[in-house]
Amino acid sequence: MLSNASGDLPPLAWTCHVRRFNTIAIVTSDTDDARLSGESLAARYGDVNPLEADVIVALGGDGLMLQTLHRFMGSGKPIYGMNRGSVGFLMNEYGDEDLLERLERAERSIVHPLLMVATDAAGVAHTARAINEVYLFRQSYQAAKLRVTIDGKPRLPELVADGVLVATPAGSTAYNLSANGPILPLNAPLLALTPISAFRPRRWRGALLPDHARIAIDVLEPAKRPVSAVADHFEHRNIRRVEVAMDRTVDLVMLHDPGHSLEERILLEQFGY
């Protein structure tokens, strides 16, 4: 029997250290750097089937992070990304030392995806989820004509533009920012509704909406001015109507090193870093 000096059983913390994550799965992009880094980490820390892992380590760029979040959506598995790509906004810095300790200290960021239901010209409804944004974009040389409805009430009878997008806080620094949309703090209960190269109304620059809003966008003159609908990298063409709402039934968990959380990175973006 184990005992301390007083004869009592010691607390569990005195006898062992229980890690947050005992099994790791490694996924990589198809670049040489990512693959070689994955092999190095697997040799040092092990690599199990992602379905059996406690945590998934993703090596690549932001594109791989989004693909990995989509791939394991609904599993609840946390994703710890390390940058072996180009931008790496969603990723931690790469390092093959002390990975287990970094995972122990990592901070969680939880985001919810958007649910898009896009109905095409044949009346077929297509469902997809987006972590960054849902957007509509013209398919031809002619600008799209769109009607925007929020929670069942028409708010913009006619928008003439290349398109329009709905961005989450996590996605507000991606396409939304390129379209001159606002950067949203990660925990802000908001969605950004941002026009893409708006022609009419000329002074409309978009809107901030509560994240419980239900957004409907109808395509006007769809035969003459065809429009695509995209949820992250899922695209559907010849769309007549899109409905968008945040899906709170799905939690997506990203892990970041202390001081480099997604909240901190989004805040830095607001000051030009």
DOLUMMI-492031 format. One record per residue (C-alpha): x, y, z. Coordinates in Angstrom, 2 decimals, padded with zeros to 5 digits, m for minus. Each point is the difference from the previous one (the first is absolute). Layout:
(rec (X Y Z)) ...
END
This chain:
(rec (000.00 000.00 000.00)) (rec (001.25 003.50 m000.86)) (rec (000.22 002.45 002.85)) (rec (001.47 003.37 000.83)) (rec (001.81 000.93 003.21)) (rec (m003.27 000.35 001.89)) (rec (m001.21 m003.38 m001.15)) (rec (m002.74 001.37 m002.26)) (rec (m000.35 m000.82 m003.69)) (rec (001.50 002.79 m002.14)) (rec (m002.13 001.94 m002.44)) (rec (000.05 m001.24 m003.58)) (rec (001.90 003.12 m001.04)) (rec (002.88 m001.09 002.20)) (rec (000.36 m003.35 m001.71)) (rec (m000.54 000.69 m003.70)) (rec (m000.61 002.68 m002.57)) (rec (m003.08 m000.39 m002.13)) (rec (000.38 001.59 m003.41)) (rec (m002.81 001.74 m001.85)) (rec (000.81 m001.97 m003.14)) (rec (001.47 m003.48 m000.04)) (rec (m000.33 m000.87 m003.68)) (rec (000.82 002.22 m002.99)) (rec (m000.99 m000.19 m003.65)) (rec (002.04 001.90 m002.56)) (rec (m001.46 001.29 m003.26)) (rec (001.99 001.96 m002.59)) (rec (m000.42 001.93 m003.20)) (rec (001.57 m001.46 m003.13)) (rec (003.12 002.20 000.03)) (rec (003.44 m001.50 000.60)) (rec (000.58 002.16 003.09)) (rec (m003.26 m001.10 001.58)) (rec (000.50 m003.69 m000.76)) (rec (003.59 m000.06 001.29)) (rec (m001.04 001.86 003.15)) (rec (m002.84 m002.46 000.51)) (rec (002.38 m002.96 m000.27)) (rec (002.35 001.60 002.54)) (rec (m002.78 000.64 002.51)) (rec (m001.50 m003.46 m000.48)) (rec (003.37 m001.63 000.73)) (rec (000.38 002.01 003.18)) (rec (m003.53 000.14 001.39)) (rec (m001.94 m002.74 m001.77)) (rec (m002.85 000.22 m002.48)) (rec (m003.32 m001.81 000.41)) (rec (m003.16 m000.16 m002.09)) (rec (m001.72 003.41 000.26)) (rec (m003.23 m001.66 001.11)) (rec (001.84 m001.45 003.01)) (rec (002.06 003.08 000.86)) (rec (m000.52 002.40 002.89)) (rec (001.36 002.90 m002.08)) (rec (000.80 000.59 m003.66)) (rec (003.17 001.84 m001.00)) (rec (m000.36 001.62 m003.43)) (rec (003.11 001.01 m001.96)) (rec (m000.56 002.41 m002.88)) (rec (m001.62 003.35 m000.58)) (rec (m003.40 001.50 000.69)) (rec (m001.50 m002.03 m002.85)) (rec (000.99 m003.23 001.73)) (rec (m001.39 001.25 003.30)) (rec (m003.38 000.70 m001.61)) (rec (000.03 m003.39 m001.75)) (rec (000.84 m001.74 003.28)) (rec (m002.72 001.84 001.91)) (rec (m002.50 m001.01 m002.70)) (rec (001.27 m003.58 m000.09)) (rec (m000.49 m000.50 003.72)) (rec (m003.01 002.27 000.43)) (rec (m002.33 m001.42 002.61)) (rec (002.67 m002.21 001.59)) (rec (000.90 002.51 002.72)) (rec (003.70 m000.72 m000.54)) (rec (002.28 002.98 000.62)) (rec (002.32 001.05 m002.83)) (rec (003.48 001.38 000.67)) (rec (001.46 001.47 m003.16)) (rec (003.64 000.75 m000.74)) (rec (000.93 002.14 m002.96)) (rec (001.71 m001.78 m002.87)) (rec (m001.80 002.09 m002.62)) (rec (m000.02 003.66 m001.02)) (rec (m002.25 002.26 002.08)) (rec (m000.80 m002.18 003.00)) (rec (m002.36 002.45 001.71)) (rec (m001.82 m002.87 001.71)) (rec (003.19 m001.91 000.82)) (rec (002.65 m000.09 002.72)) (rec (003.68 000.37 m000.80)) (rec (001.62 m003.26 m001.03)) (rec (002.40 m001.76 002.36)) (rec (000.82 m003.66 000.52)) (rec (001.17 000.49 003.61)) (rec (m002.26 m000.26 003.05)) (rec (m003.19 m000.75 m001.93)) (rec (m001.59 m001.80 002.95)) (rec (000.72 002.94 002.30)) (rec (m001.38 002.46 m002.57)) (rec (m003.18 m002.04 m000.24)) (rec (m000.29 000.02 003.80)) (rec (000.18 003.80 000.10)) (rec (m002.10 000.68 m003.08)) (rec (m003.10 002.19 000.30)) (rec (m003.33 m000.93 m001.58)) (rec (m001.92 002.11 m002.49)) (rec (m003.53 m001.22 m000.78)) (rec (m001.79 001.17 m003.13)) (rec (m003.26 m000.96 m001.66)) (rec (m000.46 m000.40 m003.75)) (rec (m002.60 001.57 m002.24)) (rec (m002.63 m002.27 m001.50)) (rec (m000.83 000.82 m003.62)) (rec (m003.01 m001.31 m001.88)) (rec (000.25 000.98 m003.67)) (rec (m002.90 m000.71 m002.36)) (rec (000.90 m000.23 m003.69)) (rec (m001.97 000.75 m003.17)) (rec (m001.40 m003.55 m000.04)) (rec (m001.33 000.38 003.54)) (rec (002.63 m002.31 001.54)) (rec (001.21 001.05 003.46)) (rec (003.73 m000.37 000.74)) (rec (001.25 000.07 003.60)) (rec (003.54 000.89 001.08)) (rec (001.76 001.48 003.01)) (rec (002.55 002.79 000.05)) (rec (002.55 000.91 002.64)) (rec (001.10 003.25 m001.66)) (rec (m002.79 001.27 m002.23)) (rec (m002.90 m000.65 m002.33)) (rec (m000.03 002.13 m003.12)) (rec (m001.93 000.48 m003.21)) (rec (001.89 001.06 m003.12)) (rec (m000.94 000.77 m003.59)) (rec (000.71 m002.73 m002.58)) (rec (000.11 002.25 m003.06)) (rec (001.12 003.44 m001.11)) (rec (m003.21 001.54 001.35)) (rec (m000.35 001.10 003.60)) (rec (m002.31 m001.99 002.24)) (rec (m003.31 001.40 001.20)) (rec (m000.84 m001.16 003.51)) (rec (m002.68 000.56 002.63)) (rec (001.02 m000.27 003.68)) (rec (m002.46 m001.07 002.70)) (rec (000.83 m000.18 003.72)) (rec (m002.20 m002.06 002.34)) (rec (m002.81 000.03 m002.54)) (rec (000.06 003.77 m000.57)) (rec (001.34 001.43 m003.29)) (rec (002.86 002.39 000.79)) (rec (001.55 000.61 m003.41)) (rec (m002.48 m000.32 m002.90)) (rec (002.71 000.07 m002.66)) (rec (003.77 m000.25 000.24)) (rec (001.92 000.25 m003.28)) (rec (003.50 m001.32 000.59)) (rec (002.50 m002.69 m000.85)) (rec (m001.42 m001.77 003.03)) (rec (m000.47 000.02 003.76)) (rec (001.44 m002.00 002.88)) (rec (m000.86 m000.99 003.55)) (rec (003.08 m000.44 002.22)) (rec (000.50 m001.43 003.46)) (rec (002.36 001.72 002.45)) (rec (002.59 m002.72 m000.74)) (rec (m000.36 000.71 m003.73)) (rec (m000.24 003.77 000.24)) (rec (003.74 000.39 m000.70)) (rec (m000.18 m002.11 m003.19)) (rec (m002.08 000.80 m003.12)) (rec (m002.15 002.37 002.06)) (rec (002.99 002.21 000.78)) (rec (001.11 m000.03 m003.64)) (rec (m003.49 001.26 m000.91)) (rec (000.44 002.89 002.50)) (rec (m002.20 m001.65 002.60)) (rec (000.51 000.53 003.76)) (rec (002.26 m002.13 002.18)) (rec (m002.06 m001.61 002.77)) (rec (001.43 m001.04 003.39)) (rec (m000.22 m003.78 000.30)) (rec (m002.48 000.04 002.88)) (rec (m002.21 002.74 m001.46)) (rec (m003.57 m001.28 m000.47)) (rec (m000.04 001.42 m003.54)) (rec (000.08 m000.90 m003.68)) (rec (001.31 002.29 m002.72)) (rec (m002.19 000.52 m003.07)) (rec (002.32 001.52 m002.61)) (rec (m000.59 000.92 m003.66)) (rec (002.56 m000.95 m002.63)) (rec (000.62 002.91 m002.40)) (rec (m003.41 001.57 000.52)) (rec (m001.37 002.20 m002.82)) (rec (m003.44 000.80 001.45)) (rec (m000.67 001.25 002.62)) (rec (003.30 001.82 m000.30)) (rec (000.31 000.99 003.64)) (rec (m000.92 m003.37 001.49)) (rec (003.08 m001.48 001.67)) (rec (m001.64 m002.95 001.72)) (rec (m001.48 m000.74 003.40)) (rec (000.82 m001.59 003.34)) (rec (m002.62 m002.55 000.99)) (rec (m000.62 m001.93 003.21)) (rec (001.33 m003.52 m000.35)) (rec (m003.48 m001.45 000.56)) (rec (m001.31 001.76 m003.13)) (rec (m001.40 m002.07 m002.84)) (rec (001.11 001.45 m003.32)) (rec (m001.69 m000.69 m003.34)) (rec (001.37 001.23 m003.32)) (rec (m002.12 m000.31 m003.14)) (rec (001.54 000.21 m003.44)) (rec (m001.94 002.35 m002.27)) (rec (000.10 m000.71 m003.74)) (rec (001.84 m003.33 000.57)) (rec (m000.18 m001.09 m003.66)) (rec (001.47 003.27 m001.28)) (rec (002.38 000.53 002.93)) (rec (001.01 m003.46 001.29)) (rec (001.54 m000.26 003.46)) (rec (002.10 m002.58 001.87)) (rec (m000.19 m000.66 003.74)) (rec (003.09 m001.04 001.94)) (rec (000.42 m001.24 003.58)) (rec (003.77 000.05 000.60)) (rec (001.09 m002.33 m002.85)) (rec (m003.40 m001.55 m000.80)) (rec (m001.46 001.64 m003.11)) (rec (m003.41 m000.33 m001.64)) (rec (m000.97 001.76 m003.22)) (rec (m003.15 001.53 m001.52)) (rec (m001.45 000.84 003.40)) (rec (m003.35 001.69 000.54)) (rec (m000.06 000.34 003.79)) (rec (002.41 m000.40 002.91)) (rec (m000.86 m000.23 003.68)) (rec (002.73 000.41 002.62)) (rec (000.04 m000.39 003.78)) (rec (002.57 m000.87 002.64)) (rec (m000.07 m003.68 000.98)) (rec (000.44 m000.09 003.77)) (rec (m000.41 m003.77 000.12)) (rec (003.61 m000.34 m001.24)) (rec (003.04 001.00 002.09)) (rec (003.33 000.31 m001.81)) (rec (003.00 000.01 002.34)) (rec (003.35 001.51 m000.96)) (rec (003.03 000.00 002.29)) (rec (002.54 002.82 000.09)) (rec (003.15 000.70 002.00)) (rec (m000.41 002.47 002.89)) (rec (000.28 003.56 m001.26)) (rec (m000.76 m001.07 m003.57)) (rec (m003.70 m000.78 000.30)) (rec (m002.38 000.64 m002.85)) (rec (m001.53 002.82 002.05)) (rec (003.42 001.65 000.27)) (rec (000.75 m000.38 m003.70)) (rec (m003.32 001.54 m001.00)) (rec (000.65 002.90 002.40)) (rec (003.44 000.56 m001.51)) (rec (m001.54 000.08 m003.49)) (rec (m002.10 002.97 001.07)) (rec (003.19 001.97 000.65)) (rec (001.68 m000.97 m003.26)) (rec (002.33 m002.77 001.23)) 
END
